[in-house]
Amino acid sequence: MMKYRFLILFIAALGFAACEDDYLDVESQDENSEDFFNSEEDYQSALVAAYDQLQNTYINVMLGEIASNNTLAGGENANDVPGIQQIDDMIHTSTNEQLQQIWQWMYAGVNRANYILEFQDKTDFDGKEQVIAQARFLRAYYNFELTKFFGDIPLAIDRRLLFGDQFEIDRTPQEEVYDLIEQDLIFAVDNLDYEVSQEGRISKGAAQALLGKAYLYQDQFDQAADVLVDLIDSGEYELVEDYSTIFENDNENNEESVFEIQYSDIEGAGFGCLQCSEGNIAVGFNGVRNLSYADPEDRVFDSGFSFNVPTQETYDEFDDDDVRRDVAILDIDEHADEFDATFSVGFEHTGYYNRKYIAREGDLNTGDQNLTNPNNYRAIRYADVLLMAAEALNRSGRDDGQARDYLNQVRERAGLDNIESSGTPLRDAIYRERRLELVGEGHHFFDLVRTGRAAQEIDGFTSGKNELFPIPLEEIVLAGNRWEQNPGY
């Protein structure tokens, strides 16, 4: 991975992932690993395969916006990718295709990381601790995504989930899932450096940030504050001075990027195998439908499928002097007037697009260009770390002064005045700042859920149900109908 196309020398079993209607006739993918994990090269090849599944988190990011009050599903019409439309309307069920993809692809990532950890003691070499630490971070990240969406999940530790295990393994309580996530990330923090050998590799800072986030999602505010403040005090990261440059393709892996998922447009892709793409598929989905410029020399963006469109309310949430608004949200009418461009109006057209993640001019246009965009996903930015730390300090009651300082660093970069409040008003200001700073980046739905605000902000949201998504029915059937479905589904 890492912006390059590697030859994957093996295929790890995909956990409980099933394929369409063939899930009742699945052969075991277990392998004889006697001839593997005999060298550092073998471990590194396996690690590349574990990294590779990060690229499939594009759908997680899209749904984190569409399920919230930030954006609407969009698309060509009301039947364009029905699963996305259903999640937008909060009427999704256990047969939702996109939720099935998240389950399958994240478990593929867990299994690939566990493949390394299953044989971690087989061969010794210099730097092995760093390989194991990266594998444990990746397992933690995939498990975090799974439990964030589905709550209690089947859990395997240092072994792959192979076909047949689903008849014996149960869903693990979310508290125990988080225990493993914490253990994995603490190990990664202790065994990784801030400097990485290759762009896109996991650093100590990424492990600290995800650990702090995991604590925050459990309302463990003191623990979150400790690890996030330590990361801030390391001085390893800083805010990019010019906000308008953060999401451009020539400013990837910058000083604000704590954890960034790498994409490439070198290898083409097709709709028959979205998980095969090396590109950021969400970028094509987010793009303006049939965008065309009168003068090709004026082209700024490539066209796309008009999904994930910001609402008028989201646009209006920004102050007029907030420099982030026009970087985060593209007003297509203004853009078309300025550059003499035309476009098609899709379903639920609002006039706005997620400018952070739409295709830029200059891509290679390899294969299906809408599926092979090279835009990296900034999974955790330093601004996010500052705001998480501010929230943890405020909600723990520990230090509103320091919380204000972190919040105001983010606001100052946006060209806004300082916040002087404390207590609950400060907390509300932090929540609002998270929405504005991170709009379009896939965090808002889960921020609303974990802070208890989803029911009042999201149309159609049902308390006691929509905090979690349903376990895919296919997986329950595959497990012999032993697993209880999430409440309300």
N, C-alpha and C positions, 0 to 999 in steps of 0.2 A: 504494500500500500504506500503510504507516505508520499503521495504525488507521483508514484511510479507504479507500473504494472508488474507485479511479481508473479511468477509461476507457483501456484499452490501445489505442493507435492503430495498432499493427502487431502482427504475429505473427512472432516469430523462428523460424527453422527449428529443429527439435528434435534436431539431431545424428542419431544412429543410432536414435532412438526409433521403434519400430514399434508398430502397433496390432493386437493380437490376431493373427488369421490373415491379415491383409492386407499383411504385411510384404514380400511379393514383388511387390506392385503399388503402389508408393509414388511419388507425383509429387514432383518437386523443389519445395521451398518458397522457392527463391532469389527475391529481389526486386530490382527496380530501385530503388536508393536515391538516385537523382538528386534526387528531390523531398523527401528527408529529410536530417536532420543539417545543416540550413541555418540553425538558430537554437539558442540556449540551450534554448528550450522543447522542441525536438526531442530534444536530448541528455538533458534531465531526464525526458522521457516514456520514453525507452529505458531510463534508469536505474531508473525505477519498475518497469518490467517485469522487469529483472534482480533487483531486490529481491524481487519477488513470489514467485519460486521458493523463497525461504527458508522459506515456510510449508509446503512439501512435505517438509521435513526431519523432520516429525513421526514418520515411519516409521523413519528412521535412529535417532531417540532411543529409540523403543520397542524396537527390536531390539538396541540397545546394552545394554539391561537383560535382555531375555528370553534372549539368547544367553549371558549370563553366569550366575553362580550366585546372582545377587540375586533373580530372579523366575522364575516359571513362566508359560507362555503363557496359561493360563486360557481364558476364553471360555465358550460355552454347552455345548460337548461336544468330543470329540476331533477332530471334523471341522470345527469352526468356524475358518474362515480357515486352511486346511491349511498354507499357506506359513509362517505364524507358528508353528504346532505343530511343523513339521519343523525349523525353526531352533532351537527350544527343545530338541529331542531330538538336535540335531547330525546329522540325517539329510537335510538339505536338498540339493537337486540344482540343476543348471543350468536347470531349468524352473520354479524357484520364482518365483511371481508378485510377491512383495514385493521380491525382489532385482531383478527386472525393473523395478519401479517406481523403485527407487533409481537404477538406471542411467539410465533415461529422464529422470526429473525432474532429476537433478543435471546431466546433459548439456544439458537445456533451459536450466538456469541458466548453464552455461559458455557456451553459444551466445549467450544474451542479453547477457552481459557482453562477449563477443567481438564482437558486432554493434557495440557502441559503440567498441571498440578498433580495429576494422577501419576505422572512419571518424573516428578521433580527430584527424586532421590536417585535416579538411575545413573546419571553421569555428572561428574564434577568438572567445572572449568572456571577460569577467572571471570568474574563479573556475573556469575550465575544468579546471585541475589538480586541484581537489577532486573534480570529476565523474569524471575519469579514475582518480583514486586510489580512489574508491569502487568503480568498475567492476573495477579490478584486485584489490581486496580480495575482492569477490564471486567473481571467477574463482578466486582462490586458495582460498576457502572451499569452493566446489563441487568443485574438483579435489582438495582435501584429503579431503573426504568420499568421493569416488570411489576414490582410491588407498588410503584407510584400509580400505575394504571389499574392493577388487578388486586391489590391487597395481599391476602395470603396466597402463596404460590408454592408449588413443589420445589424442593430445595435439595441440591446435591453438593457435597463438600469433597473436593479433591478427587472426583470421579465423574465420568460422563454419565448422563442419563441415556440409557440405551433402550431400544424398543423392547417392551416387555416389562420395564421398570414401572410403567404407569399403572400396572395392575397391583403393585405393592406399595408404592410411595403415595403419601397423602400431601395435601396442601399444608405448608408450614405456616404457623401464625406469623403475622407481619413483624411482631416484636423480635422473633428469632431470626427472621430474614435481615432485619436491621442490625442485629448482633453480629452476623457474619459480615455484612457490609462494613461495619465499623472495624472489625478485626482485620479485614483485608486492607482497608485504607490506612490503618495505623501501621501495619507492616510496610505498606508502600511509602508512607511518610518517613519511616525509619531507615529505609534502604535505597531511596532514590535521592538524586541531587537536583538542585534547581536548574543547572545546566543540562541540556540533553544532547545526545550524540547525533540526532537527526530531527529535523523539523517534524512535528506531529507526534513525537514520542512523549510518553507520560513523564512528567516531572514531579518533584517533591511538592511544588506549589499546586499542581493539579490535584494531587492526592489530599493536600490540606483543604483545598477549596471544596472538594466533593465531600470530605468528612464533615466539614462545617455545615454544608447543605443538608447532609443526612441527619445531623443533630437538630437542625432547625426544623426539618419536616416532622420530627418527633417532639417538638416543643421542649427540647433540652437546651434551653437558651444559654445557660452558663457554659456548658461544654462547647456549644457553637461559638460563643464569644471568645473563649480561650484559644481555639485553633485558628479562627479567622483573624483575630488581632495579632497572633503570632505570625501569620502569613503576611499581614500588612506591614508589621514591624520589620520583616526581613528585608524590605526595600527592593525586592526583586522585580516588582511590577510597578507601573505607573499609568495614569490615564493618558491616552493619546491626546495631544493638545488640540488638534483640529478634528472635531467629531465627524465632519463630513468625509474624512478619509478612511474611517475605520473599516467599512464594509466593502471597500474597493479591492479588486483582485490584485492590485500591485501593492497592497498594504496588509497582506496576510501574515499571520504569525508575528504580529507586532508586539510592542512592549506592554500592551494592555491584555493580550491574549494569554490567559492562564491555561486554558484547555481548548484546543481547536481541532476539529475533525477535518481531515484532508480530503479534497476531491480533485479529480482530473478529468479533462476532456480528451485524453489521448485515445481511450478505448471506446468504441461505439456501443450502443445499447438498443434494445427494443422493448415494446410493451409486453412481449411474451415472457420476459424475465427481468422484471424491474430490479430485483436484488442483484443482478449481474452487472449493473451499471457502476462504473467508477465515478460517474458524475453526480452532482447534487440534483436529484430529480425534483425536489421541492421548488427549485429556482425556475424550472420550466413551467411547473404547475402555477406558480405565482405570477407569471408574466402576463403582459397585456395581450389580449386576443387580437391576432391579425394586425399587429402594429407595423406600419410602413411609413417611411420617410420619403418626401418628394425628392430630396437630394440624398443619395446614399452616403455622401460624405458627412452628413449631419447626424447620422445614426448614433444614438446613445445606448438604446436598449434593443435586445432581440424580443420577438413576440413569444407568447406562451398561451396558457390555457385559462387564464383569468379566474383561478381559484384563490381562496384565502384573502378576500378583499376587505380592507379596513372600513369600518363604519364611519358615518358622519360624526357620531358621538365620540368616537376615538380621536378623530382628527381635531374636533373642537376641544378636547380635553387639554390640549397643549395651549400654553400662553402664546400670544402672537410673536413675542420676542424670544421664544425658545428655539435655539438653533437646531434642535433635534428634529423638529416636526417635518421639515421638508427633506431631511436626510432619511428619515424613517418611512415617510408616506409620500408616494408620488401622486400628485394631482394631475390626472391624465389630460384633462381639458386644458390646463395651463401649459402642460408640456407639448401637447399637440399644436397649440397656437404658436408657441415659441419656435418650434422646429418644423412647422408645416408638415405635420404627420397625421395619419389617419389610423383608425382602429375600429374594431367591432365591439359592440356592447354585449356582454355576456349576461348570464343569469344573476339576479340580485346586484346589478351594477350600481356601485356607489360613487364611482368617479375616482376612487382611490385604490392604490396598489401598494404592496409591501416592498418598498424601494430597497430595503436592506438586502433582500434576497430575490431579485429578479435578474435575468440574464443581461450582462453587460456586452456592449459591442467589443469585438476583438477576440472572441472565443474561436476555437478551431472549427466549430460546427461539424464535429465528427459524428458519423452515424446519424441517429436521430438527435439533432442538436438540442431539442428540448429535454432530453434525458441525460445529457452528457455535459452539463454545465460544470465548470471547474471552481465555482464559488465555495470556498471553505465555510464551514459553519463554526461560528465563535461560540462554543458550547458554554464556556464560563469566562466572562470578561472580568477584569479588575474592578470595573464599576459595579458589577454584580456582587463581588466580594465585599466592597465597601458598604453596599446597601444591606447585604445579609448581616454583616457585622453590626451595622447601625441598628437593625431590627433586633438582633440578639441582645445587644447592650440595653436597649430600651425595654424590651419585653421581660428581661430578667430583673429590671429595676436597678441595674448595676451602675450605669454611668450615662445619663442623658447628654452630658456635655460632650463626651467622646462620640456618642451616637450622632449628635448634631454636626460635629466636625466631619465625620465620614459622609454624612448626607450632603453637607454643604460643599464638599469637594466635588461631588457629582453635579450639583446645581451650578456651581461656579463655572465648570467647563461648559455647561449648557447656556451660559450667559444670564443666569437668574440670580435674584437676591437671596441672601442667606435666610434660613429658617431659624427662628429664635424660640420656638415653643418647646414644651416639655410634656412628659406623660402621654396621655391618650392623643392629644392633638399632634404631638411629634410622631407618634406611631402612625396616625393617619397620613401624615405628610410622607413618611417613609414608604407606606403602601402605594401612595399615588406616584411617588418618584420611581418606584420599581416598575410600575405600569408604563410610565412615559419613557424611561431610559431603556427598557428591555422590550418595548412593543415590537412584535414581529419575530421574536426570538424563541417563542414556544413555551414560556414560563407562566403566563398569566393565569390560565385555567387552574393550574396546580397551586399557585399562590392564593387564589381565591378559595380553593377548597381547604387548604391547610390552615388558613386564617379564619375559616367559618363565615366567609362573606359571599360564597357562590350563590346561595339561594336568593339573595336580595339583588344580585347583579346580573344573573344569567336567566334569560327567558326560558321557561320550561324545565328549569332545574328542580328536581324533587329531592328534598332533604331525606337522608337515610337510604338513598338509592344511588344518585348520580355522583356521589363522592368517588365511587369506583366504577369501572367499566365491567361488563359481564365477562366471565370466563368463556372463551369460545366453545360453543356447543360441541363442535367436532372433537375437541380435546376431552370433554367430559365423556362423550360416547366412547372414545378411544380408550379411556381409563375404566371402562365397564360401568359407566354411570355411578361411580363411587363418590365423586367429588360433589359437594354441595355448591350450588350456584350462589353468586353474590346476591345480597338482599334486593328485592324489587324486580329481578329479572326472571 
